[in-house]
Amino acid sequence: MFPDVSPPPLPARRKSRTSSTASSPSSSYINITVGVRVRPSKVPSSLDLTSFITPHHILMPSTTQDVSYATLAGPVLRKLEQGYSTSIVAYGQTGSGKTHTIFGPPGSLRSDTPSSWGLMPRILSELLSSPSNTLSASAVEVYQDLAYDLLDNSSPLTVGSKGRNQQSVTRNVAVAGPLAGKQGKSNGGAHPAGCYCCYCERAKMAKQEEFKRMMAERRGEIPPMSKGVDPFKARKGGKVSPNVDKRRTSGGGTEYATVGEKLRSLRNLEDVLDLCRTVELSRNTASHDLNDRSSRSHCLVSVHVLTSEGGRTLRTKCLLVDLAGSERIAKSKVEGVRKSQAIEINKSLTALGRIIKSLSARSRHVPYRDSTLTMLLKDSFSGRASTTFVVCVSEGEEHDEETKRSLEFGQRLGGVRTNAVASASISDNSISGDKDAIVRMIASMKSELSTLDAGGVDESATNPAAVRKFRSDCKRLEGMRKRIKHLEEVAYKAGEGRNASSRELAELRDAHRRLYEDVERVKYAVDRTTQRPFWREPSAAWKRKNEEIKGLVGRLAMLRA
Ligand SMILES: Nc1ncnc2c1ncn2[C@@H]1O[C@H](COP(=O)(O)OP(=O)(O)OP(=O)(O)O)[C@@H](O)[C@H]1O
């Protein structure tokens, strides 16, 4: 049986978040905190938890969401108050309760069911309850080792060398018929070498664009790129830095790291619940033998907290991660697409396991770049964060094998130390000075942007009727997206949870997918009569400038909200 360990009470919140310690950065090596949460089952297990691990917290099957929050989130909120960036990561076998712990049970993200909420809505509403805090959040999904922005209609993001090119290949290219199984150099090896299809042409153009940019950078004609093509290759003192676009605060500390995803500001409880629902609904889910609403992707929500008190300002970040669950395919009995999803999930979790192994063995090389997930989690391990892992296990005897593995993983985690550094707080004067400077900078960058090549439909490349049709298709696509979002919300509020899919919703999703594929195909098609591509990608300079503007606008929104 599992031992009964009663959780500690929720630590008292400090009165002031901007303390003297917060105004000067302090650093300390701290171990990753490991909590184990046991999901109830009809057939209890005979496994003894303590023989594997000495976790900091054990949450028994009878533990309520209130107690889980008090135990796991209390220390995290205290660390945030002290100026540390924090991470909470839920890990475990499929169906063991990770989503339940982070978000809550299906259909619970409503204002009238606060007792069922998971850690995320509770932490966010707790942070919002302080009038000196300003919050904004972003959400990234890692699906099949590629990143998508959950707050921007799942648009593709570039992380390391894994980016838009691969995403377009994965999503749009179905290699069938005579091409099936053939390996070539074009299009990531999906098509034979020398293929002239629109996807291969597009991949070639992207490569040429990248080569031109690299040469211009070497000649010193443009500044080194910090983001867009490979943000991990931004150079620092001659070494390749694996850090994602790190923005600097006026105080000199790192503000936050992003991969270009959208930031949404959170002003009230409705915004918080809307964010949680959007993230939960937009994720890839599927049903299998072990969980009828299994998450097929990893989800990372970053919450940026700006605290202004007594003329000082402090910036911190809280990262909440709901990992996809590891699964034995023989047990979940998945096939086809779900099987390949499971293989990818297991691969990325294996990469995470390698990171933990290297860190606990204090190896000099830690293979963060092995997967998108590990690149995005780098700051939680080697960065300046204080990290908590919730290892979720299922109590049933049939899960003993997976439970043992999860607990062994937790044991290794317990030996990993991070170098947590508290952010320096900065005075409000410098922030307001920043605001004006940022507004001026945005205006001048926008006028520069208008002089650069923004790409888009090349009207001279094809006939006006085709351009009109393309534009109306894009408009229809946008309308469909809005309608899908609305129907998902309605179904969710009706309490049907993430699986809710009315007939209209299913048909609409299908029509949306087909139209999206059509639009993408037309975009990159070469017009037969003019032999010119229909769509021109924006120039590398335009993309870079646009990303910089987006970053500044997000920063300004945080300062103003
Ligand atoms: N501690 C708990 N108490 C009650 N029900 C729970 C608990 N943990 C999980 N459940 C329920 O078990 C089911 C599966 O949980 P959940 O979807 O959170 O698993 P998961 O680990 O996220 O799975 P996957 O990795 O496949 O997404 C849900 O219906 C959830 O509400």
The ligand as an SDF file (V2000), in Angstrom:
LIG
                    3D

 31 33  0  0  0  0  0  0  0  0999 V2000
   -6.5250   12.2740   -8.7230 N   0  0  0  0  0  0  0  0  0  0  0  0
   -7.5920   12.0370   -9.4950 C   0  0  0  0  0  0  0  0  0  0  0  0
   -8.8230   11.9530   -8.9430 N   0  0  0  0  0  0  0  0  0  0  0  0
   -9.9000   11.7150   -9.7180 C   0  0  0  0  0  0  0  0  0  0  0  0
   -9.8580   11.5220  -11.0470 N   0  0  0  0  0  0  0  0  0  0  0  0
   -8.6740   11.5920  -11.6550 C   0  0  0  0  0  0  0  0  0  0  0  0
   -7.4660   11.8470  -10.9160 C   0  0  0  0  0  0  0  0  0  0  0  0
   -6.4480   11.8720  -11.7780 N   0  0  0  0  0  0  0  0  0  0  0  0
   -7.0000   11.6520  -12.9930 C   0  0  0  0  0  0  0  0  0  0  0  0
   -8.3070   11.4730  -12.9240 N   0  0  0  0  0  0  0  0  0  0  0  0
   -9.2160   11.2260  -14.0560 C   0  0  0  0  0  0  0  0  0  0  0  0
   -8.6300   10.2360  -14.8940 O   0  0  0  0  0  0  0  0  0  0  0  0
   -8.8520   10.5460  -16.2730 C   0  0  0  0  0  0  0  0  0  0  0  0
   -7.5250   10.6190  -17.0200 C   0  0  0  0  0  0  0  0  0  0  0  0
   -6.7690   11.6790  -16.4840 O   0  0  0  0  0  0  0  0  0  0  0  0
   -5.9070   12.7090  -17.3740 P   0  0  0  0  0  0  0  0  0  0  0  0
   -6.5590   12.9650  -18.6870 O   0  0  0  0  0  0  0  0  0  0  0  0
   -5.5940   13.8620  -16.5120 O   0  0  0  0  0  0  0  0  0  0  0  0
   -4.6190   11.8120  -17.6080 O   0  0  0  0  0  0  0  0  0  0  0  0
   -3.2510   12.2330  -18.3440 P   0  0  0  0  0  0  0  0  0  0  0  0
   -2.1300   11.7620  -17.4790 O   0  0  0  0  0  0  0  0  0  0  0  0
   -3.2770   13.6640  -18.7030 O   0  0  0  0  0  0  0  0  0  0  0  0
   -3.3260   11.3140  -19.6180 O   0  0  0  0  0  0  0  0  0  0  0  0
   -2.6370   11.5360  -21.0640 P   0  0  0  0  0  0  0  0  0  0  0  0
   -1.1730   11.5510  -20.8760 O   0  0  0  0  0  0  0  0  0  0  0  0
   -3.0860   10.3580  -21.8600 O   0  0  0  0  0  0  0  0  0  0  0  0
   -3.1870   12.8230  -21.5790 O   0  0  0  0  0  0  0  0  0  0  0  0
   -9.6180   11.8600  -16.3080 C   0  0  0  0  0  0  0  0  0  0  0  0
  -10.9850   11.5950  -16.4450 O   0  0  0  0  0  0  0  0  0  0  0  0
   -9.3280   12.4650  -14.9380 C   0  0  0  0  0  0  0  0  0  0  0  0
  -10.3470   13.3370  -14.5140 O   0  0  0  0  0  0  0  0  0  0  0  0
  1  2  1  0
  2  3  1  0
  2  7  2  0
  3  4  2  0
  4  5  1  0
  5  6  2  0
  6  7  1  0
  6 10  1  0
  7  8  1  0
  8  9  2  0
  9 10  1  0
 10 11  1  0
 11 12  1  0
 11 30  1  0
 12 13  1  0
 13 14  1  0
 13 28  1  0
 14 15  1  0
 15 16  1  0
 16 17  2  0
 16 18  1  0
 16 19  1  0
 19 20  1  0
 20 21  2  0
 20 22  1  0
 20 23  1  0
 23 24  1  0
 24 25  2  0
 24 26  1  0
 24 27  1  0
 28 29  1  0
 28 30  1  0
 30 31  1  0
M  END
$$$$
